[in-house]
Structures are given as C-alpha cells and as structure tokens.
Amino acid sequence: MSLEIEVGRFLGGRRETLAIAESLTGGLVASRVTDVPGASAYLLEAVVAYSNAAKVRLLGVREAAIEAHGAVSEQVAREMAEGVRERAGATWGLSTTGIAGPTGATATKPVGLVFVAVAGPGGTAAERHLLGGDRATVKASAAEAALRLLLERLRAA
C-alpha cells in the first residue's frame, strides 16, 4: 500500500485534516496526496512557496529565520509546516525544503540536502536527509520522505 493511501486512511478515519507547504518538491507531495480518491475530505490546501518572499508572505516564516539559517534548514522547514497548519486551520501541516540541484549548492549545503517537517497536535518534528540522484530523483525522494514522516507521526498520535 502506498504512503499516500495509508496517510489518507488515517486522516479520513479520524476526520483530521492536512495542509501542505512545499518548496523544493514543487507540488509533488500534494500531487501524490490528491492521487487518492476522496482526498478532498482531508486535504485543505497545498502551497508551493518556492521563493523566500513567498515563504514569509504565505506561510509566516520569519525573515530572521531565513537570514540566520537559510531557506534550506530545519528551522525554516518547521516554520513552514507550522505556518501552513495554522493558516489553513488544519490538524496537520507538512513541509519540504531543500536543494534539488544541479545548482544552488554550497560547501555546507550540498545538492540533495532536504528538510521535511510535520506540525501536529503533539508538536513539530523535522528530519534532515541527504539524498542522491538527479534533480527529479531528489524531488521524488523528498516527497517520499515527507509522506513517510507524516505517516510515522499519524501512527504515533
């Protein structure tokens, strides 16, 4: 069974809701969630906030967090998940940020560096991943990591 089907079963069965904030994945997480028939019962909204300005304006990410940690950071992933959850009024918020490549890397932030976060009733959890492959592979693997983290949090709740 796919992650998105399992996530949907948890959310639908509990009558809980989800909002998604994506940067590097560009809508792939939302696409996977909406591939499941009946997703409209639990998915409230999905935002692709690719620029830093969009993260601030649409999700409430603090400019100071971006300046201090960079857009590709655990702190920004957490603020994205918390912001989309709060603004949508959802039970759960899910976010992705990272560097898909082949450009944009630095010495401390290589291509494939990804942060995913889930904000929910029990607080916010985030994970750091270093993913290999080309741009499409990094994006697909990041979407998978985000859905896996959400499912883990749903199971633990």
C-alpha positions in Angstrom: 0.0 0.0 0.0 1.4 3.4 -0.9 2.2 6.0 1.7 -0.4 8.4 0.4 -3.2 5.8 0.7 -2.1 5.0 4.3 -2.0 8.7 5.2 -5.4 9.1 3.7 -6.8 6.2 5.7 -5.5 7.7 9.0 -6.7 11.2 8.2 -10.1 10.2 6.8 -10.7 7.7 9.6 -10.0 10.2 12.3 -11.7 13.1 10.4 -8.4 15.1 10.6 -7.1 17.5 8.0 -3.9 18.3 6.3 -2.2 21.3 4.7 1.0 21.1 2.8 3.8 23.7 2.2 6.3 22.7 -0.5 9.4 24.4 -1.8 11.8 22.0 -3.5 9.2 19.4 -4.3 7.1 21.9 -6.2 3.8 20.2 -5.6 4.8 16.6 -5.8 3.6 15.8 -2.3 0.2 17.4 -3.0 0.0 15.5 -6.3 0.6 12.2 -4.5 -2.0 13.0 -1.8 -4.6 14.1 -4.4 -4.0 10.9 -6.4 -6.0 9.1 -3.7 -9.8 9.2 -4.3 -11.6 11.1 -1.6 -8.6 13.2 -0.7 -10.8 16.3 -0.7 -12.2 15.1 2.6 -8.9 15.8 4.4 -6.6 17.9 2.3 -7.5 21.5 2.9 -4.8 23.2 0.8 -1.3 23.0 -0.6 1.0 25.9 -1.2 4.1 25.9 -3.3 6.3 28.6 -1.7 9.4 28.5 -3.8 10.8 31.9 -3.1 11.9 33.2 0.3 9.4 36.1 -0.1 6.6 33.5 -0.6 7.6 31.6 2.4 7.3 34.8 4.5 4.1 36.1 2.9 2.1 32.9 2.5 3.4 30.8 5.4 4.5 33.3 8.0 8.1 32.1 8.0 10.2 34.7 9.9 12.6 36.6 7.7 15.1 36.3 10.6 14.9 32.5 10.4 15.8 32.6 6.7 18.6 35.1 7.3 20.0 33.1 10.2 19.6 29.6 8.9 18.9 29.8 5.2 15.8 28.6 3.4 17.2 25.1 3.4 17.2 24.5 7.1 15.4 22.6 9.8 14.2 25.8 11.3 12.6 27.0 8.1 11.0 23.6 7.4 9.5 23.7 10.9 8.1 27.2 10.4 6.7 26.2 7.0 4.8 23.3 8.5 3.6 25.3 11.5 2.6 28.2 9.3 0.6 26.2 6.7 -1.1 24.3 9.5 -2.1 27.4 11.4 -3.2 29.5 8.4 -5.3 26.6 6.9 -6.7 25.6 10.3 -5.6 22.0 9.7 -4.9 19.2 12.1 -1.5 18.6 10.4 0.9 20.7 8.5 3.6 19.1 6.2 6.6 20.9 4.6 9.6 20.3 2.3 12.6 22.4 1.6 16.0 21.6 0.1 18.4 21.7 -2.8 17.4 19.6 -5.8 20.3 20.7 -7.9 22.2 20.6 -10.1 23.0 24.2 -9.0 22.4 26.1 -5.8 24.7 24.0 -3.5 27.3 25.4 -1.2 30.1 23.8 0.8 27.8 23.3 3.8 24.6 22.7 1.9 25.2 20.2 -0.9 22.8 19.1 -3.6 20.4 16.6 -2.2 20.2 18.3 1.2 16.5 18.1 2.3 14.5 19.0 5.3 10.9 17.8 5.9 8.7 18.7 8.8 5.3 17.8 10.3 3.4 20.0 12.7 0.5 18.5 14.5 -1.3 18.2 17.8 1.8 16.8 19.6 4.2 19.4 18.3 6.5 19.6 15.3 9.0 17.0 14.1 11.6 17.5 11.4 14.1 15.4 9.6 17.3 16.1 7.7 18.1 13.9 4.6 21.0 13.9 2.2 19.5 12.3 -1.0 21.4 11.2 -4.1 20.5 11.3 -7.7 19.5 13.8 -10.3 17.0 16.7 -9.7 13.9 14.6 -10.4 15.1 11.8 -8.1 15.9 14.2 -5.3 12.5 15.7 -5.6 10.7 12.4 -5.7 12.7 11.1 -2.7 12.0 14.2 -0.7 8.3 13.8 -1.3 8.6 10.2 -0.2 10.5 11.2 3.0 7.8 13.8 3.8 4.9 11.4 3.5 6.9 8.8 5.5 7.4 11.3 8.3 3.7 12.3 8.3 2.7 8.6 8.4 5.0 8.0 11.4 3.5 10.9 13.2 0.0 9.8 12.5 0.7 6.3 13.8 2.2 7.8 17.0 -0.6 10.2 17.6 
